């Protein structure tokens, strides 16, 4: 008889995907910061590029972190939301406080939708 709840493997899938996503995001943000500093890119590009970095990080984190191809939507939601919370806390700590960092509805929706789509995509690719 199969259990229908959250299994240990599902938990580790989510944790691994979150950690991979956060690490990749840190690397990409650092790389982008160097590019901005040395090329003088217009500051209007910072927010859109940061959103793309979030999407890419969540997608690659899901792709590499999810081993068991079940519950893609559920895993994706958790990965997107916990990614948002962890990166918000990390980047707030790096900036010296929460005053300068803001968590917007746009950030929430970006991470949530990226997580859902990435989870569904990953589960369906790994089922083949």
Protein Blocks (a to p, Z undefined) as FASTA:
>chain_A
ZZfbdcfklmmmmmmmmmmmmmmmmmmmmmmmmmmmmnopafklmmmmmmmmmmmmmmmm
mmmmpmblghklmmmmmmmmmmmmmmmmmmmmmnopaklpccdfklmmmmmmmmmmmmmm
mmmmmmZZ
